Amino acid sequence: MIPADTALIFFLTSILVALTPGPDNTFVLLQSARHGPWAGLRIVMGLCSGLVLHTTAVGVGLAAALAASPAAFSAVQLAGACYLLQLAWHMIRDPAVQPVRSPDDSACNSVRLYRTGLMMNLTNPKVSAFFLAFLPQFIAADQGHEGWQTAILGAIFLVATLIVFGGIAVAAGWLGLLLLDTPGRQRAVRVITAGVLLLVSLKIIVGQFQQG
């Protein structure tokens, strides 16, 4: 079972990650502002459905790595920590996100909006890479089966995403405009999130060297 303090840290980190300006929350913002909050919520449901599939894939992969050997699992954690370091660096360096409207901006059919959100998530390789790098940092071999730990962490990440993206959709652009359309605020969110990812990655790297 994942300790409560670890789950809380993971949840707060997931909130920051969801708040970080990117194509997904920007798309939710634009569609909500144009078609209303229900349109944005349908996209959010599609995006979150994709997260379920990503969590399942990561859980199977981590289970295989740990079954192969503890060293293989440690290698996955170290590789993920290095990826998070790179991601933190790019968050600080990357310019502000400029909202860009979807080519099919008039499409407000419920099924189409859901499918759009799902495909945006599943076809984004950065989501897979981030999940594979992020989740293992909060998994401990002595806290139960890694598959169940992954499922719990994935559920927590899903709730955090629903809260943030759903908030953007329901507010119909108010929260999005506050966070996404001001370069200074975008940078503040990026720097805070980068700092958290940096601490997470350094913690696992130091821990691995201490074990060695």
NUMI-105312 format. One record per atom (N, C-alpha, C): residue number from 1; atom name; x, y, z negated. Coordinates in Angstrom, 2 decimals. Each point is the difference from the previous one (the first is absolute). Example, Ala and Ser with C-alpha at 12.3 -4.5 7.8 and 13.67 -1.06 7.14 Angstrom:
<nodes>
1;N;13.19;-5.69;-7.80 .
1;CA;-0.89;1.19;0.00 .
1;C;0.90;1.20;0.00 .
2;N;-0.35;1.05;0.72 .
2;CA;0.82;1.19;-0.06 .
2;C;-0.77;1.09;-0.73 .
</nodes>
This chain:
<nodes>
1;N;0.84;-1.19;0.00 .
1;CA;-0.84;1.19;0.00 .
1;C;0.88;1.24;0.00 .
2;N;-0.37;0.97;0.79 .
2;CA;0.77;1.24;0.09 .
2;C;-0.25;0.84;-1.25 .
3;N;1.07;0.47;-0.68 .
3;CA;-0.18;0.83;-1.19 .
3;C;-0.78;1.27;0.32 .
4;N;-0.74;0.50;-1.00 .
4;CA;-0.85;1.17;0.22 .
4;C;0.81;1.22;0.39 .
5;N;1.19;0.18;-0.62 .
5;CA;0.80;1.18;0.33 .
5;C;0.52;-0.06;1.43 .
6;N;0.37;-1.20;0.44 .
6;CA;0.44;-0.16;1.39 .
6;C;-1.13;0.28;0.97 .
7;N;-1.19;-0.50;-0.32 .
7;CA;-1.17;0.24;0.86 .
7;C;-0.33;1.49;0.07 .
8;N;0.14;0.70;-1.13 .
8;CA;-0.29;1.43;-0.01 .
8;C;1.00;0.77;0.84 .
9;N;1.28;-0.33;-0.15 .
9;CA;1.03;0.67;0.80 .
9;C;-0.23;-0.26;1.48 .
10;N;-0.34;-1.25;0.33 .
10;CA;-0.26;-0.33;1.40 .
10;C;-1.20;0.78;0.53 .
11;N;-1.05;0.11;-0.81 .
11;CA;-1.20;0.73;0.41 .
11;C;0.31;1.48;0.25 .
12;N;0.72;0.63;-0.91 .
12;CA;0.32;1.42;0.16 .
12;C;0.91;0.22;1.21 .
13;N;0.94;-0.93;0.21 .
13;CA;0.86;0.10;1.18 .
13;C;-0.81;-0.17;1.28 .
14;N;-0.97;-0.92;-0.02 .
14;CA;-0.86;-0.22;1.16 .
14;C;-0.84;1.24;0.31 .
15;N;-0.47;0.69;-1.04 .
15;CA;-0.74;1.24;0.20 .
15;C;0.86;1.02;0.73 .
16;N;1.25;0.13;-0.44 .
16;CA;0.92;0.96;0.65 .
16;C;0.26;-0.39;1.45 .
17;N;0.18;-1.30;0.23 .
17;CA;0.24;-0.47;1.38 .
17;C;-1.21;0.32;0.88 .
18;N;-1.21;-0.22;-0.52 .
18;CA;-1.22;0.27;0.78 .
18;C;-0.16;1.49;0.26 .
19;N;0.47;0.84;-0.93 .
19;CA;-0.11;1.44;0.17 .
19;C;1.01;0.56;0.99 .
20;N;1.10;-0.74;0.21 .
20;CA;1.05;0.49;0.90 .
20;C;-0.56;0.20;1.40 .
21;N;0.14;1.20;0.57 .
21;CA;-0.56;0.27;1.33 .
21;C;0.51;-0.97;1.05 .
22;N;-0.92;-0.55;0.75 .
22;CA;0.34;-0.96;1.05 .
22;C;-1.13;-0.11;0.99 .
23;N;0.15;-0.83;1.02 .
23;CA;-1.03;-0.11;1.05 .
23;C;-1.33;-0.53;-0.51 .
24;N;0.02;-0.91;-0.99 .
24;CA;-1.26;-0.60;-0.46 .
24;C;-0.88;1.01;-0.74 .
25;N;0.56;0.65;-1.03 .
25;CA;-0.85;0.94;-0.74 .
25;C;-0.32;1.25;0.81 .
26;N;0.89;0.35;0.94 .
26;CA;-0.30;1.13;0.88 .
26;C;-1.17;-0.34;0.93 .
27;N;-0.01;-1.23;0.51 .
27;CA;-1.09;-0.43;0.88 .
27;C;-1.33;-0.04;-0.76 .
28;N;0.04;-0.51;-1.24 .
28;CA;-1.20;0.00;-0.83 .
28;C;-0.51;1.41;-0.23 .
29;N;0.91;0.92;-0.28 .
29;CA;-0.36;1.40;-0.20 .
29;C;-0.69;0.59;1.22 .
30;N;0.60;-0.19;1.17 .
30;CA;-0.53;0.62;1.21 .
30;C;-1.36;-0.57;0.37 .
31;N;-0.15;-1.32;-0.09 .
31;CA;-1.28;-0.61;0.35 .
31;C;-1.09;0.37;-1.01 .
32;N;0.37;0.12;-1.28 .
32;CA;-0.97;0.40;-1.01 .
32;C;-0.44;1.44;0.21 .
33;N;0.96;0.85;0.32 .
33;CA;-0.33;1.41;0.21 .
33;C;-0.88;0.16;1.23 .
34;N;0.18;-0.84;1.00 .
34;CA;-0.75;0.14;1.25 .
34;C;-1.35;-0.71;-0.05 .
35;N;-0.02;-1.23;-0.57 .
35;CA;-1.21;-0.82;0.06 .
35;C;-0.67;-0.20;-1.36 .
36;N;0.60;0.52;-1.07 .
36;CA;-0.59;-0.17;-1.31 .
36;C;0.70;-1.08;-0.81 .
37;N;-0.25;-0.03;-1.31 .
37;CA;0.71;-0.93;-0.89 .
37;C;-0.24;-1.46;0.30 .
38;N;-1.21;-0.36;0.49 .
38;CA;-0.26;-1.42;0.27 .
38;C;0.87;-0.53;1.12 .
39;N;0.30;0.84;0.97 .
39;CA;0.91;-0.42;1.08 .
39;C;1.39;-0.29;-0.57 .
40;N;0.46;0.90;-0.87 .
40;CA;1.31;-0.22;-0.61 .
40;C;0.03;-1.23;-0.86 .
41;N;-1.08;-0.26;-0.74 .
41;CA;-0.05;-1.17;-0.87 .
41;C;0.03;-1.30;0.80 .
42;N;-0.61;0.00;1.17 .
42;CA;0.04;-1.21;0.84 .
42;C;1.42;-0.26;0.49 .
43;N;0.72;1.06;0.31 .
43;CA;1.40;-0.16;0.39 .
43;C;0.81;-0.53;-1.18 .
44;N;-0.27;0.55;-1.18 .
44;CA;0.69;-0.44;-1.21 .
44;C;-0.22;-1.49;-0.25 .
45;N;-1.23;-0.47;0.21 .
45;CA;-0.28;-1.42;-0.20 .
45;C;0.80;-0.85;0.98 .
46;N;0.13;0.48;1.23 .
46;CA;0.81;-0.72;0.97 .
46;C;1.46;-0.04;-0.40 .
47;N;0.53;1.14;-0.45 .
47;CA;1.39;0.06;-0.44 .
47;C;0.24;-0.95;-1.18 .
48;N;-0.93;-0.02;-0.95 .
48;CA;0.15;-0.85;-1.18 .
48;C;-0.15;-1.48;0.34 .
49;N;-0.81;-0.32;0.99 .
49;CA;-0.09;-1.40;0.45 .
49;C;1.35;-0.46;0.54 .
50;N;0.69;0.89;0.68 .
50;CA;1.33;-0.33;0.48 .
50;C;0.97;-0.24;-1.15 .
51;N;-0.15;0.76;-1.09 .
51;CA;0.86;-0.19;-1.16 .
51;C;-0.18;-1.39;-0.61 .
52;N;-1.22;-0.52;0.03 .
52;CA;-0.25;-1.35;-0.52 .
52;C;0.81;-1.02;0.79 .
53;N;0.01;0.14;1.31 .
53;CA;0.75;-0.93;0.84 .
53;C;1.51;0.16;-0.22 .
54;N;0.45;1.24;-0.17 .
54;CA;1.42;0.21;-0.27 .
54;C;0.40;-0.63;-1.34 .
55;N;-0.86;0.14;-1.02 .
55;CA;0.29;-0.59;-1.30 .
55;C;0.10;-1.51;0.10 .
56;N;-0.91;-0.61;0.75 .
56;CA;0.01;-1.46;0.17 .
56;C;1.29;-0.45;0.68 .
57;N;0.39;0.72;1.05 .
57;CA;1.22;-0.37;0.74 .
57;C;1.23;0.14;-0.89 .
58;N;0.07;1.08;-0.77 .
58;CA;1.15;0.21;-0.88 .
58;C;0.02;-1.06;-1.09 .
59;N;-1.17;-0.33;-0.57 .
59;CA;-0.06;-1.02;-1.03 .
59;C;0.51;-1.35;0.47 .
60;N;-0.40;-0.39;1.19 .
60;CA;0.47;-1.28;0.57 .
60;C;1.51;0.04;0.22 .
61;N;0.49;1.14;0.51 .
61;CA;1.44;0.11;0.25 .
61;C;0.81;-0.03;-1.26 .
62;N;-0.45;0.69;-1.05 .
62;CA;0.72;0.01;-1.26 .
62;C;-0.02;-1.37;-0.66 .
63;N;-1.13;-0.69;0.10 .
63;CA;-0.09;-1.35;-0.56 .
63;C;1.00;-0.92;0.68 .
64;N;0.12;0.13;1.31 .
64;CA;0.95;-0.82;0.74 .
64;C;1.44;0.32;-0.40 .
65;N;0.29;1.29;-0.18 .
65;CA;1.35;0.41;-0.37 .
65;C;0.38;-0.53;-1.38 .
66;N;-0.92;0.09;-0.96 .
66;CA;0.30;-0.46;-1.34 .
66;C;0.07;-1.52;-0.05 .
67;N;-0.82;-0.66;0.83 .
67;CA;0.05;-1.46;0.06 .
67;C;1.33;-0.47;0.57 .
68;N;0.54;0.77;0.93 .
68;CA;1.28;-0.37;0.60 .
68;C;1.11;0.08;-1.04 .
69;N;0.05;1.11;-0.73 .
69;CA;1.00;0.16;-1.06 .
69;C;-0.19;1.36;-0.65 .
70;N;0.34;0.10;-1.29 .
70;CA;-0.06;1.31;-0.66 .
70;C;0.91;1.02;0.69 .
71;N;1.11;-0.49;0.56 .
71;CA;0.92;0.91;0.69 .
71;C;-0.67;0.61;1.23 .
72;N;-0.83;-0.78;0.69 .
72;CA;-0.71;0.52;1.17 .
72;C;-0.98;1.10;-0.40 .
73;N;-0.68;-0.22;-1.14 .
73;CA;-0.93;1.02;-0.49 .
73;C;0.76;1.27;-0.39 .
74;N;1.15;-0.16;-0.64 .
74;CA;0.82;1.15;-0.36 .
74;C;0.45;0.76;1.24 .
75;N;0.31;-0.76;1.05 .
75;CA;0.41;0.65;1.25 .
75;C;-1.14;0.82;0.59 .
76;N;-1.23;-0.54;-0.11 .
76;CA;-1.18;0.75;0.47 .
76;C;-0.15;1.29;-0.79 .
77;N;0.18;-0.08;-1.33 .
77;CA;-0.12;1.19;-0.84 .
77;C;1.07;1.03;0.33 .
78;N;1.23;-0.45;0.20 .
78;CA;1.08;0.93;0.32 .
78;C;-0.23;0.66;1.36 .
79;N;-0.43;-0.80;0.97 .
79;CA;-0.29;0.57;1.33 .
79;C;-1.13;1.02;-0.10 .
80;N;-1.01;-0.32;-0.80 .
80;CA;-1.10;0.94;-0.19 .
80;C;0.45;1.27;-0.68 .
81;N;0.87;-0.13;-1.00 .
81;CA;0.50;1.18;-0.70 .
81;C;0.77;0.92;0.95 .
82;N;0.79;-0.61;0.87 .
82;CA;0.75;0.80;0.99 .
82;C;-0.96;0.70;0.96 .
83;N;-1.08;-0.68;0.38 .
83;CA;-0.99;0.62;0.88 .
83;C;-0.66;1.18;-0.70 .
84;N;-0.33;-0.15;-1.28 .
84;CA;-0.63;1.08;-0.75 .
84;C;0.94;1.20;-0.12 .
85;N;1.29;-0.26;-0.16 .
85;CA;0.98;1.10;-0.02 .
85;C;-0.02;0.76;1.32 .
86;N;-0.02;-0.75;1.10 .
86;CA;-0.05;0.63;1.31 .
86;C;-1.30;0.78;0.18 .
87;N;-1.10;-0.58;-0.47 .
87;CA;-1.29;0.67;0.11 .
87;C;-0.02;1.30;-0.81 .
88;N;0.57;-0.04;-1.21 .
88;CA;0.06;1.20;-0.83 .
88;C;0.81;1.10;0.68 .
89;N;1.09;-0.39;0.63 .
89;CA;0.85;0.97;0.71 .
89;C;-0.77;0.65;1.15 .
90;N;-0.73;-0.81;0.77 .
90;CA;-0.76;0.54;1.12 .
90;C;-1.16;0.88;-0.48 .
91;N;-0.59;-0.35;-1.14 .
91;CA;-1.09;0.83;-0.53 .
91;C;0.48;1.41;-0.30 .
92;N;1.23;0.10;-0.50 .
92;CA;0.55;1.31;-0.33 .
92;C;0.38;0.77;1.27 .
93;N;0.53;-0.71;0.98 .
93;CA;0.51;0.66;1.21 .
93;C;-1.08;0.29;1.05 .
94;N;-1.03;-0.84;0.08 .
94;CA;-0.98;0.14;1.07 .
94;C;-0.78;1.31;-0.11 .
95;N;-0.33;0.60;1.13 .
95;CA;-0.79;1.24;-0.03 .
95;C;-1.44;-0.27;-0.39 .
96;N;-0.74;1.07;-0.23 .
96;CA;-1.41;-0.11;-0.36 .
96;C;-0.78;-0.67;1.11 .
97;N;-1.02;-0.74;-0.39 .
97;CA;-0.86;-0.67;0.97 .
97;C;-0.97;1.01;0.60 .
98;N;-0.05;0.06;1.32 .
98;CA;-0.95;0.87;0.69 .
98;C;-1.22;-0.82;0.39 .
99;N;-1.16;0.29;-0.58 .
99;CA;-1.20;-0.77;0.35 .
99;C;-0.28;0.00;1.49 .
100;N;-0.19;-1.18;0.56 .
100;CA;-0.28;-0.14;1.43 .
100;C;-1.30;-0.76;0.15 .
101;N;-0.89;0.52;0.80 .
101;CA;-1.29;-0.65;0.18 .
101;C;0.13;-1.26;0.83 .
102;N;-0.88;-0.94;-0.33 .
102;CA;-0.03;-1.26;0.73 .
102;C;-0.43;0.25;1.44 .
103;N;0.58;-0.74;0.97 .
103;CA;-0.44;0.15;1.38 .
103;C;-1.49;-0.24;0.17 .
104;N;-0.57;-0.88;-0.87 .
104;CA;-1.43;-0.31;0.09 .
104;C;-0.71;0.64;-1.19 .
105;N;0.12;1.33;-0.08 .
105;CA;-0.47;0.71;-1.18 .
105;C;-1.52;0.03;-0.12 .
106;N;-0.69;-0.32;1.06 .
106;CA;-1.46;0.04;-0.05 .
106;C;-0.61;-1.33;-0.43 .
107;N;0.84;-1.01;-0.16 .
107;CA;-0.50;-1.33;-0.33 .
107;C;-0.36;-0.08;-1.48 .
108;N;-1.30;-0.07;-0.31 .
108;CA;-0.42;-0.06;-1.40 .
108;C;-0.85;-1.23;-0.28 .
109;N;0.03;-0.99;0.90 .
109;CA;-0.70;-1.25;-0.22 .
109;C;0.62;-0.73;-1.19 .
110;N;-0.83;-0.52;-0.91 .
110;CA;0.48;-0.60;-1.24 .
110;C;0.99;-1.13;0.24 .
111;N;-0.38;-0.94;0.87 .
111;CA;0.86;-1.14;0.28 .
111;C;1.30;0.46;0.64 .
112;N;-0.08;0.97;0.90 .
112;CA;1.20;0.48;0.67 .
112;C;0.93;0.70;-0.98 .
113;N;-0.56;0.77;-0.93 .
113;CA;0.82;0.68;-0.99 .
113;C;0.69;-1.02;-0.91 .
114;N;-0.74;-1.01;-0.44 .
114;CA;0.58;-1.04;-0.84 .
114;C;1.12;-0.72;0.75 .
115;N;-0.28;-0.37;1.25 .
115;CA;1.00;-0.71;0.79 .
115;C;1.23;0.86;0.24 .
116;N;-0.21;1.30;0.20 .
116;CA;1.13;0.90;0.19 .
116;C;0.90;0.01;-1.23 .
117;N;-0.62;0.11;-1.18 .
117;CA;0.79;-0.01;-1.23 .
117;C;0.74;-1.31;-0.19 .
118;N;-0.67;-1.11;0.29 .
118;CA;0.63;-1.31;-0.14 .
118;C;1.19;-0.15;0.94 .
119;N;-0.18;0.37;1.26 .
119;CA;1.08;-0.15;0.97 .
119;C;1.14;0.96;-0.28 .
120;N;-0.32;1.21;-0.48 .
120;CA;1.07;0.94;-0.36 .
120;C;0.90;-0.61;-1.06 .
121;N;-0.60;-0.68;-0.97 .
121;CA;0.78;-0.60;-1.07 .
121;C;0.78;-1.22;0.46 .
122;N;-0.67;-0.90;0.72 .
122;CA;0.63;-1.26;0.39 .
122;C;1.10;0.19;1.04 .
123;N;-0.12;1.01;0.85 .
123;CA;0.98;0.19;1.07 .
123;C;1.11;0.97;-0.39 .
124;N;0.00;0.44;-1.25 .
124;CA;1.05;0.91;-0.46 .
124;C;1.10;-0.82;-0.66 .
125;N;1.15;-0.17;0.64 .
125;CA;1.06;-0.83;-0.58 .
125;C;0.55;0.57;-1.30 .
126;N;-0.15;1.31;-0.20 .
126;CA;0.50;0.61;-1.23 .
126;C;-0.78;-0.48;-1.22 .
127;N;-1.28;-0.33;0.20 .
127;CA;-0.80;-0.50;-1.11 .
127;C;0.52;-1.35;-0.46 .
128;N;0.27;-0.89;0.96 .
128;CA;0.54;-1.32;-0.35 .
128;C;1.35;0.12;-0.70 .
129;N;0.86;0.85;0.56 .
129;CA;1.33;0.17;-0.59 .
129;C;-0.10;0.58;-1.41 .
130;N;-0.89;0.97;-0.18 .
130;CA;-0.14;0.61;-1.31 .
130;C;-0.53;-0.99;-1.02 .
131;N;-1.00;-0.78;0.37 .
131;CA;-0.57;-0.99;-0.93 .
131;C;1.05;-1.02;-0.38 .
132;N;0.77;-0.48;0.97 .
132;CA;1.01;-1.01;-0.27 .
132;C;1.11;0.56;-0.88 .
133;N;0.24;1.30;0.10 .
133;CA;1.04;0.63;-0.81 .
133;C;-0.52;0.42;-1.37 .
134;N;-1.25;0.44;-0.07 .
134;CA;-0.53;0.64;-1.20 .
134;C;-0.49;-1.01;-1.04 .
135;N;-0.81;-0.94;0.40 .
135;CA;-0.60;-0.93;-0.96 .
135;C;1.01;-0.85;-0.77 .
136;N;1.04;-0.55;0.66 .
136;CA;0.93;-0.86;-0.75 .
136;C;0.69;0.70;-1.17 .
137;N;0.11;1.33;0.05 .
137;CA;0.70;0.71;-1.06 .
137;C;-0.75;-0.08;-1.33 .
138;N;-1.28;-0.36;0.03 .
138;CA;-0.81;-0.06;-1.22 .
138;C;-0.36;-1.44;-0.37 .
139;N;0.62;-0.96;0.65 .
139;CA;-0.27;-1.42;-0.26 .
139;C;1.15;-0.59;-0.82 .
140;N;-0.34;-0.69;-1.06 .
140;CA;1.01;-0.65;-0.85 .
140;C;-0.26;-1.50;-0.03 .
141;N;1.08;-0.77;0.11 .
141;CA;-0.13;-1.46;0.08 .
141;C;-0.60;-0.59;-1.28 .
142;N;0.15;0.70;-1.13 .
142;CA;-0.48;-0.54;-1.27 .
142;C;-1.42;0.49;-0.35 .
143;N;-0.67;0.63;0.96 .
143;CA;-1.33;0.53;-0.27 .
143;C;-1.09;-0.77;0.75 .
144;N;0.28;-1.23;0.35 .
144;CA;-1.01;-0.81;0.67 .
144;C;0.29;-0.17;1.48 .
145;N;-0.91;-0.68;0.67 .
145;CA;0.17;-0.30;1.42 .
145;C;0.09;1.29;0.81 .
146;N;1.01;0.05;0.86 .
146;CA;0.23;1.23;0.76 .
146;C;-1.14;0.30;0.96 .
147;N;-0.71;-1.04;0.45 .
147;CA;-1.13;0.23;0.89 .
147;C;-1.12;0.76;-0.69 .
148;N;-0.28;-0.40;-1.26 .
148;CA;-1.04;0.70;-0.76 .
148;C;0.45;1.41;-0.35 .
149;N;1.27;0.17;-0.33 .
149;CA;0.51;1.34;-0.28 .
149;C;-0.15;0.91;1.21 .
150;N;0.32;-0.56;1.18 .
150;CA;-0.14;0.78;1.22 .
150;C;-1.45;0.38;0.24 .
151;N;-0.91;-0.94;-0.25 .
151;CA;-1.43;0.28;0.19 .
151;C;-0.47;1.11;-0.93 .
152;N;0.46;-0.03;-1.26 .
152;CA;-0.39;1.02;-0.96 .
152;C;0.55;1.36;0.41 .
153;N;1.28;0.03;0.38 .
153;CA;0.61;1.27;0.43 .
153;C;-0.68;0.53;1.27 .
154;N;-0.33;-0.90;0.91 .
154;CA;-0.69;0.42;1.21 .
154;C;-1.36;0.59;-0.31 .
155;N;-0.70;-0.61;-0.99 .
155;CA;-1.30;0.53;-0.40 .
155;C;0.13;1.38;-0.64 .
156;N;1.05;0.19;-0.80 .
156;CA;0.24;1.31;-0.63 .
156;C;0.30;1.04;1.07 .
157;N;0.83;-0.37;0.97 .
157;CA;0.33;0.92;1.09 .
157;C;-1.26;0.34;0.81 .
158;N;-0.84;-1.00;0.19 .
158;CA;-1.25;0.20;0.73 .
158;C;-0.91;0.99;-0.73 .
159;N;-0.12;-0.15;-1.32 .
159;CA;-0.83;0.92;-0.79 .
159;C;0.56;1.41;0.08 .
160;N;1.33;0.13;-0.11 .
160;CA;0.62;1.33;0.09 .
160;C;-0.27;0.64;1.35 .
161;N;0.10;-0.80;1.06 .
161;CA;-0.26;0.52;1.35 .
161;C;-1.45;0.41;0.15 .
162;N;-0.92;-0.82;-0.53 .
162;CA;-1.42;0.34;0.07 .
162;C;-0.29;1.31;-0.73 .
163;N;0.62;0.18;-1.15 .
163;CA;-0.23;1.22;-0.78 .
163;C;0.46;1.23;0.77 .
164;N;1.23;-0.06;0.51 .
164;CA;0.58;1.16;0.68 .
164;C;-0.67;0.24;1.35 .
165;N;-0.04;-1.03;0.85 .
165;CA;-0.57;0.18;1.33 .
165;C;-1.50;0.26;-0.09 .
166;N;-0.68;-0.70;-0.93 .
166;CA;-1.42;0.25;-0.18 .
166;C;-0.26;1.42;-0.48 .
167;N;0.88;0.48;-0.87 .
167;CA;-0.13;1.38;-0.47 .
167;C;0.15;1.00;1.14 .
168;N;0.94;-0.26;0.89 .
168;CA;0.18;0.87;1.16 .
168;C;-1.24;-0.03;0.88 .
169;N;-0.55;-1.20;0.21 .
169;CA;-1.18;-0.12;0.86 .
169;C;-1.21;0.69;-0.62 .
170;N;-0.26;-0.26;-1.28 .
170;CA;-1.17;0.58;-0.66 .
170;C;0.11;1.52;-0.08 .
171;N;1.19;0.49;-0.27 .
171;CA;0.20;1.44;-0.06 .
171;C;-0.05;0.64;1.38 .
172;N;-0.06;-0.86;1.05 .
172;CA;-0.13;0.47;1.39 .
172;C;1.06;1.03;0.37 .
173;N;1.23;-0.26;-0.40 .
173;CA;1.08;0.86;0.45 .
173;C;0.56;0.93;-1.06 .
174;N;-0.73;0.25;-1.10 .
174;CA;0.51;0.97;-0.98 .
174;C;1.32;-0.45;-0.60 .
175;N;0.04;-1.25;-0.51 .
175;CA;1.22;-0.51;-0.59 .
175;C;1.08;-0.14;1.06 .
176;N;-0.40;-0.44;1.20 .
176;CA;0.98;-0.17;1.06 .
176;C;0.62;1.31;0.40 .
177;N;-0.83;1.04;0.14 .
177;CA;0.54;1.30;0.36 .
177;C;0.94;0.52;-1.08 .
178;N;-0.33;-0.27;-1.24 .
178;CA;0.83;0.47;-1.10 .
178;C;1.37;-0.65;0.04 .
179;N;0.03;-1.31;0.34 .
179;CA;1.25;-0.75;-0.09 .
179;C;0.74;-0.11;1.33 .
180;N;-0.75;-0.01;1.11 .
180;CA;0.61;-0.33;1.28 .
180;C;0.32;1.20;0.87 .
181;N;-0.76;1.08;-0.12 .
181;CA;0.17;1.10;0.93 .
181;C;0.94;1.09;-0.50 .
182;N;0.53;-0.13;-1.21 .
182;CA;0.96;0.96;-0.53 .
182;C;1.37;-0.65;-0.06 .
183;N;0.96;0.44;0.81 .
183;CA;1.31;-0.65;0.02 .
183;C;0.67;-0.07;-1.36 .
184;N;-0.14;1.05;-0.81 .
184;CA;0.63;-0.01;-1.31 .
184;C;-0.57;-1.09;-0.89 .
185;N;-1.32;-0.17;0.02 .
185;CA;-0.62;-1.03;-0.82 .
185;C;0.30;-1.39;0.55 .
186;N;0.06;-0.12;1.32 .
186;CA;0.40;-1.28;0.60 .
186;C;1.37;-0.41;-0.51 .
187;N;0.92;0.96;0.03 .
187;CA;1.36;-0.30;-0.43 .
187;C;0.04;-0.38;-1.48 .
188;N;-0.80;0.68;-0.83 .
188;CA;-0.03;-0.32;-1.42 .
188;C;-0.46;-1.44;-0.23 .
189;N;-1.07;-0.41;0.72 .
189;CA;-0.49;-1.37;-0.13 .
189;C;1.05;-0.98;0.47 .
190;N;0.66;0.31;1.10 .
190;CA;1.04;-0.89;0.54 .
190;C;1.17;-0.15;-0.97 .
191;N;0.45;1.11;-0.58 .
191;CA;1.14;-0.05;-0.91 .
191;C;-0.33;-0.79;-1.25 .
192;N;-1.19;0.21;-0.56 .
192;CA;-0.41;-0.75;-1.20 .
192;C;-0.07;-1.50;0.30 .
193;N;-0.64;-0.33;1.13 .
193;CA;-0.11;-1.42;0.37 .
193;C;1.37;-0.60;0.28 .
194;N;0.87;0.74;0.68 .
194;CA;1.35;-0.48;0.29 .
194;C;0.76;-0.25;-1.30 .
195;N;-0.18;0.88;-0.99 .
195;CA;0.66;-0.19;-1.29 .
195;C;-0.45;-1.27;-0.69 .
196;N;-1.30;-0.28;0.06 .
196;CA;-0.53;-1.22;-0.62 .
196;C;0.55;-1.24;0.71 .
197;N;-0.02;0.01;1.33 .
197;CA;0.53;-1.14;0.76 .
197;C;1.49;-0.19;-0.27 .
198;N;0.72;1.11;-0.17 .
198;CA;1.43;-0.07;-0.30 .
198;C;0.23;-0.69;-1.34 .
199;N;-0.79;0.37;-1.01 .
199;CA;0.15;-0.61;-1.32 .
199;C;-0.33;-1.49;0.05 .
200;N;-1.06;-0.35;0.73 .
200;CA;-0.39;-1.42;0.11 .
200;C;1.12;-0.81;0.65 .
201;N;0.55;0.51;1.09 .
201;CA;1.03;-0.73;0.73 .
201;C;1.29;-0.11;-0.81 .
202;N;0.39;1.08;-0.68 .
202;CA;1.22;-0.04;-0.81 .
202;C;-0.15;-0.96;-1.17 .
203;N;-1.20;-0.05;-0.58 .
203;CA;-0.24;-0.90;-1.13 .
203;C;0.22;-1.45;0.41 .
204;N;-0.53;-0.38;1.17 .
204;CA;0.13;-1.40;0.42 .
204;C;1.43;-0.31;0.42 .
205;N;0.70;0.96;0.62 .
205;CA;1.39;-0.22;0.41 .
205;C;0.89;-0.18;-1.22 .
206;N;-0.15;0.88;-0.99 .
206;CA;0.80;-0.11;-1.23 .
206;C;-0.31;-1.32;-0.71 .
207;N;-1.28;-0.37;-0.05 .
207;CA;-0.38;-1.26;-0.64 .
207;C;0.62;-1.21;0.67 .
208;N;0.04;0.02;1.34 .
208;CA;0.58;-1.13;0.73 .
208;C;1.49;-0.12;-0.27 .
209;N;0.70;1.13;-0.05 .
209;CA;1.44;-0.06;-0.27 .
209;C;0.28;-0.42;-1.44 .
210;N;-0.86;0.39;-0.93 .
210;CA;0.18;-0.43;-1.38 .
210;C;-0.20;-1.50;-0.14 .
211;N;-0.97;-0.53;0.75 .
211;CA;-0.22;-1.45;-0.03 .
211;C;1.17;-0.74;0.60 .
212;N;0.60;0.61;1.05 .
212;CA;1.13;-0.65;0.64 .
212;C;1.23;0.03;-0.86 .
</nodes>
